[in-house]
Structure formats: C-alpha cells, structure tokens
Amino acid sequence: MHPADFDPMAAHPGADAAHELGAIVRVRGRRAVAAQDAIACEQAVALEYNGIAHATLLASPLHIPELALGFSFTEGIIERADEVLDLDIEDTPLGLIVRLRILNARLHALKQRRRALAGSTGCGLCGVEGLAQVPRELPALPPPRRPWRQSAIEHALAQLRECQPLHNLTGATHAAAWADADGALAWIFEDVGRHNALDKLIGHLLRQPVDRSGGFVVISSRASFEMVQKAHAAGIGALIAVSAPTSLAVRLAQSAPMMLAGFARDGRFTLYSRPDYLEQDRSHP
C-alpha cells in the first residue's frame, strides 16, 4: 500500500469478519435448547514500525488502518497522519501484522516511548516499563469556543446504541463516536477493546478536515485514565462516558482541562470536571 492509496476507512478484513456464528446451548430454567449465536471476533494485531516490532493488541478485525494510525498518534509515535509513509497488512494464521513505515525522525519518539506491550481488551498500559512512562506531557487544551449544550450531549447519547450494529449483534463490543456541536454523530467505531475503539476513531479524525475542538466524543465504556489521555492527545475537549470514570481519569481531565462526564444515560449524566463548559438547557429542571 503506497501513500496515495492509504485509505484509513478501508477495513481489513471486511466488516463481516467481525463476528462469527457459534453453536450454543441456551438454558432457561430447566429447559436447554441448542441454537446458534453471533460471537464477536477477537484477533491479535501486531504493529511494526520500520521493521521494529513494538506492540501487540487484541482487537476486532476491522478498521485496522484506523487502529494503527490512531494508536501511533495517541502513543506519541507520530504527530501527524502524513508521518506514516506506508502501511501494509499481512494476514497470518496467528493474527494480523501491520507494518508501518514512518519518518526516520519519528523513530526517536518510538525509542523514547519504547514498550514491550502485550495489549489486552482490559488493560491499556500493559508492558509499561516504569511509572514515569504512564503520564505524558501534553499541551493544555483551549476552552471551547462556546459551551457544549446539554441537549447536544443527550442527542448524541440517544444515537449511540442505535449506531452499534456489532454490539447489538454480539453484546461484546465497545464504541467510540464523534459528535458535532449539535450532537449529531458523524463517525462511530466499534471494537472488543474500548481503547481500540477510541484509537480507531482518532485515527479516522486525523485524516478528516474537522476541528477536533468543535465537537466531542462519546464512549460506551468507563472513562479510564488512558481513555482520557488519548482524548487529550487528540485535542478533544469533552469526553462523555456511558459508565463511570476512575480517579486518575478525573484528575487528568481536570488538569487537561477537559469536560468529563460519566454515567451518561437515560437523559442524565454526571460532570466530573469543567462544569463551566456545559450550557444547561433552560427547559430542563
């Protein structure tokens, strides 16, 4: 794949590979019934940079270019999408190998943040060699041009579940979605790992002519430290989580500064940082 052909929306393999049918037995009380059910696929994805093996993730096998690009950016390996000169994906019996060719100048950043990652769907910091590697020095986020409206956040949340076909089919995936200032969802990505879903979204945003300070992100999971750090690295000023945040995530959001909301569902949410970034609708009690 050459730079002119690099399409971050290309899925490899196709989206139909994100789930498979498996034989199951449904037990209801004293009754057991044999059936088939949709099971979310999970596959190892190894990332190599200029021939250097760097990380192995477990992910849903779709939108792999976005995942590779977003991970590279949120990990500080690249600073811009055009620093990836080439991207090639090999499908092997053990999983996918993504070979990225990046600018030689970025190899230094790669070596500075060297990790021997054994990624999982539940831990975004597996393999960090020391405590000093956990937080990153990131520039402060500017305040929004205007506060985000309560109605926009509620509108985005109302669309989130309807726009998760893989989750609705399997019940095993998370989603990350980009909402514009009015709360309309423009793009949504699903994955068995919440970090992967967010990286896929960020990888896509990097190649779109969109002002990342003018919208916000909604996620179907909890807001962990690394989820907030990824959003901060991408210049996203508001993160809305369906589930709870962690204490480290709250402290990072406060220092970013970023508006962080949790327990966002059923027409309500809890603000953990920058409540002054919210414009509450007068029609709400």
C-alpha positions in Angstrom: 0.0 0.0 0.0 1.5 3.3 -1.1 0.8 6.7 0.4 -1.6 7.7 -2.4 -3.6 4.5 -1.8 -3.6 4.8 2.0 -7.3 4.9 2.9 -7.9 4.9 6.6 -11.6 3.9 6.1 -10.5 0.7 4.4 -11.3 -2.4 6.6 -9.1 -5.4 6.7 -10.5 -7.9 6.5 -14.1 -7.0 5.7 -16.6 -6.0 8.4 -18.3 -9.4 8.0 -15.3 -10.9 9.7 -16.1 -9.0 12.9 -18.4 -11.8 14.1 -19.0 -15.5 13.6 -21.8 -17.9 14.4 -21.1 -20.5 17.1 -23.1 -23.4 18.4 -24.5 -22.7 21.9 -27.0 -24.1 24.4 -29.5 -21.6 25.9 -30.6 -22.6 29.4 -33.8 -21.2 30.7 -34.8 -22.6 34.0 -34.9 -26.4 33.5 -35.0 -26.2 29.7 -31.9 -26.3 27.5 -32.2 -25.5 23.8 -29.4 -25.9 21.2 -29.0 -22.9 18.9 -26.6 -20.6 17.1 -25.4 -17.2 18.3 -23.3 -14.4 17.0 -19.9 -14.2 18.7 -17.6 -11.2 18.4 -14.3 -12.0 16.8 -11.1 -11.1 18.6 -7.7 -11.2 16.8 -4.1 -10.5 17.6 -2.8 -7.4 15.8 1.0 -6.9 15.8 2.3 -3.4 15.0 5.8 -3.0 13.4 7.4 0.4 12.7 10.2 0.4 10.2 10.8 -3.2 10.9 10.8 -2.9 14.6 8.1 -4.9 16.5 6.5 -2.6 19.0 3.1 -3.7 20.2 0.6 -6.5 20.0 -3.1 -5.6 20.5 -6.2 -7.8 20.8 -8.8 -6.2 18.6 -11.9 -6.7 16.4 -10.5 -7.5 12.9 -11.9 -4.4 11.1 -10.8 -0.9 10.5 -7.3 -1.9 11.2 -5.6 1.0 9.4 -7.5 3.4 11.6 -6.5 1.4 14.7 -2.8 1.5 13.7 -2.9 5.2 12.8 -4.8 6.2 16.0 -2.6 4.1 18.3 0.5 5.5 16.7 -0.8 9.0 17.3 -2.1 8.6 20.8 1.1 6.8 21.9 3.2 9.7 20.6 4.9 7.7 18.0 3.7 10.1 15.3 2.5 13.7 15.5 0.6 13.9 12.2 -1.0 11.3 9.9 1.3 12.2 7.0 4.3 10.9 9.0 3.1 7.4 8.2 4.6 6.9 4.7 3.4 3.4 4.1 1.1 0.9 5.7 0.9 -2.8 4.8 -1.2 -5.5 6.5 -0.4 -9.2 6.4 -3.0 -11.8 7.4 -1.2 -14.8 9.1 -2.6 -17.9 10.9 -1.6 -16.3 14.2 -3.2 -12.9 13.5 -2.6 -9.6 11.6 0.8 -8.0 11.2 0.6 -4.3 10.4 3.8 -2.9 9.0 4.1 0.9 9.2 6.9 2.9 7.6 7.3 6.2 9.4 9.6 9.2 9.0 13.1 8.4 10.3 12.8 11.4 12.6 9.9 9.7 14.4 12.0 6.7 15.2 13.4 8.7 18.0 10.0 9.1 19.6 9.4 5.4 19.1 12.5 4.5 21.0 11.9 7.1 23.7 8.5 5.6 24.5 9.6 2.0 23.9 7.2 -0.5 25.3 7.1 -4.3 25.3 3.3 -4.3 25.1 1.1 -7.3 25.4 -2.1 -5.5 24.9 -5.5 -6.7 26.1 -9.1 -5.6 25.9 -9.0 -4.6 29.6 -5.6 -3.0 30.2 -4.3 -0.2 28.1 -0.9 0.2 29.9 0.3 -3.4 29.9 4.0 -3.6 29.5 4.9 0.0 30.6 8.4 -0.3 31.9 8.2 2.3 34.7 5.8 4.6 36.5 7.3 7.6 34.8 6.1 6.4 31.5 2.4 6.4 32.5 1.6 10.2 32.3 2.6 12.2 29.2 3.4 15.8 28.9 0.7 17.2 26.7 -0.2 20.9 25.9 -3.1 22.3 27.8 -6.4 22.2 25.9 -8.0 25.5 25.0 -11.5 26.3 26.3 -14.3 25.6 23.8 -15.5 28.4 21.6 -18.8 28.1 23.2 -20.1 25.7 25.9 -21.5 22.4 24.9 -25.2 22.2 25.1 -26.9 19.7 27.3 -29.4 18.9 24.5 -26.5 18.1 22.2 -25.0 15.6 24.6 -28.3 13.9 25.1 -28.9 13.8 21.4 -25.5 12.1 20.8 -26.2 9.5 23.6 -29.6 8.7 22.1 -28.0 7.8 18.8 -25.1 5.8 20.3 -26.9 2.5 20.9 -28.6 2.5 17.5 -25.3 3.0 15.8 -23.6 -0.1 17.3 -24.6 -3.0 15.0 -21.8 -5.2 16.2 -22.7 -4.7 19.8 -26.4 -5.2 19.1 -25.5 -8.5 17.4 -23.0 -9.8 19.9 -23.2 -7.8 23.1 -19.4 -7.9 23.3 -18.0 -4.7 21.9 -17.5 -1.1 22.8 -17.9 2.0 20.7 -16.4 5.5 20.4 -18.2 8.1 18.4 -17.6 11.7 17.2 -20.4 14.2 17.7 -20.5 17.6 16.2 -21.5 20.7 18.2 -25.2 19.8 17.8 -24.8 16.3 19.0 -25.1 14.6 15.6 -22.9 11.5 15.3 -20.6 11.8 12.3 -18.5 8.6 12.8 -18.6 5.7 15.1 -16.2 2.8 15.5 -16.6 -0.5 17.4 -14.1 -2.9 18.9 -13.9 -5.6 21.6 -11.5 -3.2 23.3 -12.6 0.2 24.5 -9.1 1.7 23.9 -9.1 0.2 20.4 -12.5 1.8 19.6 -11.2 5.2 20.6 -7.9 4.8 18.7 -9.9 3.8 15.6 -12.0 7.0 15.9 -9.0 9.2 16.5 -7.1 7.5 13.6 -10.0 8.5 11.3 -10.3 12.0 12.7 -6.6 12.6 11.9 -7.4 12.3 8.2 -10.6 14.4 8.2 -10.9 18.2 7.8 -12.6 18.6 11.1 -11.9 20.9 14.0 -11.4 18.5 16.9 -12.0 21.3 19.4 -15.5 21.9 18.0 -17.1 18.6 18.8 -17.0 15.9 21.5 -16.6 12.1 21.9 -19.0 9.7 23.4 -17.9 6.2 24.5 -19.9 3.2 25.6 -17.4 2.2 28.3 -16.0 3.6 31.5 -13.6 6.5 31.3 -10.2 5.2 32.4 -7.0 7.3 32.7 -5.8 6.2 29.3 -9.1 6.9 27.6 -8.9 10.5 28.8 -5.2 10.7 27.9 -5.9 9.5 24.4 -8.6 12.1 24.0 -6.3 14.8 25.4 -3.6 13.9 23.0 -6.1 14.2 20.1 -7.1 17.7 21.2 -10.6 16.6 22.2 -12.1 18.9 24.8 -15.0 16.8 26.1 -15.4 13.1 26.7 -18.8 11.7 27.6 -18.8 8.1 29.0 -21.8 5.8 29.5 -20.1 4.3 32.5 -18.0 5.6 35.4 -14.6 7.4 35.4 -11.7 6.5 37.5 -9.9 8.8 40.0 -6.9 9.1 37.8 -9.1 9.9 34.8 -10.9 12.7 36.7 -7.6 14.2 37.8 -6.2 14.2 34.3 -9.4 15.7 32.9 -9.2 18.5 35.5 -5.7 19.3 34.6 -6.1 19.0 30.8 -8.5 20.8 31.2 -11.4 18.7 29.6 -15.0 18.3 30.3 -15.5 14.8 31.6 -19.0 13.2 32.1 -19.8 9.8 33.3 -22.9 7.7 33.9 -24.3 9.3 30.8 -27.6 7.5 30.0 -31.3 7.8 30.3 -31.3 11.6 29.9 -28.8 12.3 32.7 -25.1 12.4 33.3 -22.6 13.4 36.0 -19.9 16.0 35.4 -16.5 15.3 37.0 -14.6 18.3 35.5 -15.2 21.7 33.9 -19.0 22.1 34.6 -18.5 25.6 33.3 -18.0 24.1 29.8 -21.7 23.0 29.8 -24.7 25.1 28.8 -27.7 23.7 30.6 -30.9 23.9 28.7 -33.5 26.2 30.3 -36.2 23.6 29.5 -34.6 21.1 31.9 -35.4 21.2 35.6 
